[in-house]
């Protein structure tokens, strides 16, 4: 199957690998012949807070999901928000969530300054949990939801009705 782009970038922490991560990666593989996947290093991820799985665990979980993909891919560590998207001209597109879309615009600004072609930005909506809120690694770490977005415990006050 011919895909739209030769080389696509996608990146993230991929902590508590979940349904939202799958959706992001599936979109990258849908549009890209080769997908470059950046996984934040332990040092870079530390800025996001405590309780994030070690990079080795996150990469192992990612590789487990990727083993059945019918596409070329490369997994690399990210030590900054941009990775090789600002140093390698060959990238054609980047797949991001609404949450990380601003970083894609920063990448394009840097690429423009360096004389590279801007990346096409493919933005996917956040995958919702059963309660209608986005699935996130933070919510999974807190024990609110599982990796598929099923409710484990209710957030205090989440069931209150709005006053009209």
C-alpha positions in Angstrom: 0.0 0.0 0.0 1.4 3.4 -1.0 1.3 5.9 1.8 1.2 9.7 1.5 4.6 10.5 3.1 8.0 8.8 2.9 9.1 9.9 6.4 6.8 10.8 9.3 7.8 11.9 12.8 5.9 11.2 16.0 7.1 11.6 19.6 6.1 11.4 23.2 6.7 10.1 26.6 4.6 7.0 26.0 4.2 6.5 29.8 1.7 3.9 30.7 1.2 3.0 27.1 -2.5 3.4 26.4 -5.3 3.6 23.8 -4.4 7.3 23.0 -0.8 6.3 22.2 -2.1 3.5 19.9 -4.3 6.0 18.0 -1.4 8.4 17.6 0.9 5.7 16.3 -1.8 4.1 14.1 -2.3 7.4 12.3 1.5 7.8 11.8 1.6 4.3 10.2 -1.4 5.0 8.1 0.2 8.0 6.4 3.9 7.2 6.5 6.1 4.7 4.7 8.7 5.1 7.5 7.9 6.4 10.9 10.5 7.9 13.2 9.3 7.5 16.8 10.9 9.7 19.5 10.6 8.6 23.1 11.5 11.1 25.8 14.6 10.1 27.8 14.4 9.7 31.5 16.2 13.0 32.0 13.8 14.9 29.7 10.7 13.1 31.1 11.7 14.0 34.7 10.5 17.6 34.0 7.0 16.2 33.6 6.8 15.0 37.2 7.3 11.9 39.3 6.1 8.4 38.7 6.9 8.2 35.0 8.1 4.7 34.0 11.8 4.4 33.1 12.6 4.9 29.4 13.6 1.3 29.0 10.1 0.2 30.1 8.4 2.7 27.9 10.5 1.6 24.9 9.8 -2.1 25.6 6.0 -1.4 25.8 6.2 0.6 22.6 8.2 -2.1 20.8 5.7 -4.8 21.9 2.9 -2.8 20.2 5.0 -2.1 17.1 6.2 -5.6 16.4 3.1 -6.4 14.2 3.2 -3.2 12.2 3.6 -3.5 8.5 5.8 -0.5 8.0 9.4 0.6 8.6 10.0 2.4 11.8 12.8 3.6 14.0 12.6 4.3 17.7 15.0 6.8 19.2 15.4 8.7 22.5 14.4 12.3 22.7 16.4 14.6 24.9 14.5 17.8 23.8 11.1 18.6 22.4 12.2 18.5 18.7 14.6 15.6 18.2 15.8 15.2 14.7 12.8 16.9 13.1 14.9 20.2 13.2 18.1 18.7 11.9 17.0 16.2 9.3 15.5 17.8 6.2 13.9 14.5 5.0 10.9 14.6 7.3 7.7 15.4 5.5 5.0 15.3 8.2 4.5 15.0 11.9 1.6 13.4 13.8 0.6 15.1 17.0 -2.3 15.3 19.4 -4.2 18.5 20.1 -2.2 18.7 23.3 1.2 18.6 21.5 0.3 20.5 18.4 2.0 23.8 19.6 5.4 21.9 19.5 4.8 21.0 15.9 4.4 24.7 15.1 7.7 25.4 16.9 9.4 22.7 14.9 8.2 24.3 11.7 9.4 27.7 12.8 12.9 26.3 13.4 12.8 24.3 10.1 11.8 27.6 8.3 14.8 29.4 9.9 17.1 26.6 8.7 15.8 26.7 5.2 14.0 23.3 5.5 10.5 22.6 4.1 7.8 22.9 6.8 6.3 19.6 7.9 2.6 18.8 7.3 1.0 18.7 10.7 -1.5 15.9 11.2 -3.4 16.5 14.4 -5.6 13.9 16.0 -8.1 14.5 18.7 -7.4 13.1 22.2 -9.0 9.7 22.7 -11.7 9.9 25.4 -12.1 7.7 28.4 -15.5 6.3 29.4 -16.2 9.5 31.4 -15.7 11.7 28.3 -12.4 13.2 29.5 -9.2 12.5 27.6 -7.2 9.4 28.3 -3.8 10.5 29.7 -0.9 8.9 31.4 -1.4 11.2 34.3 -4.9 9.9 34.9 -3.7 6.4 34.7 -0.9 7.1 37.2 -3.5 8.6 39.5 -5.6 5.5 39.3 -8.6 7.2 37.8 -8.7 5.1 34.6 -7.0 2.1 33.1 -5.0 2.1 29.8 -8.2 1.6 27.7 -10.0 4.5 29.3 -12.3 2.5 31.6 -13.1 4.2 35.0 -11.3 2.8 38.0 -12.5 5.5 40.5 -14.5 8.6 40.2 -12.8 12.0 40.6 -14.3 13.8 43.6 -16.9 16.3 42.3 -16.9 14.9 38.7 -20.4 13.8 39.0 -21.9 17.1 40.2 -24.4 18.6 37.9 -23.8 22.0 36.6 -26.2 24.7 37.9 -28.2 26.2 35.0 
